[in-house]
Amino acid sequence: MSAGLGSDFVVECSEALARIQRNPEWVGVDAYGVRSLRIRRFPYVIHYRIEGEMIVVFAIMFGGRDPSAWQGRI
């Protein structure tokens, strides 16, 4: 394991959330109206939905995990 990897993960998450905030509709929508953006450098995905003027993040989770794990949150 590399030193500072946790800090790198936080930076990548912050950058991904900033990209979502700048252009939330850039990512396609699934059947539930949820959008999913993969985090750079890490196999994690941010699942979110646009609700009016708000962006609601449901999960930041490992990309290899069963998607039904977050679907109970919507």
Summary of the structure (lengths in Angstrom):
residues: 74
radius of gyration: 12.7
end to end distance: 34.0
largest distance: 41.2
contacts: 168
relative contact order: 0.17
helix: 34%
strand: 30%
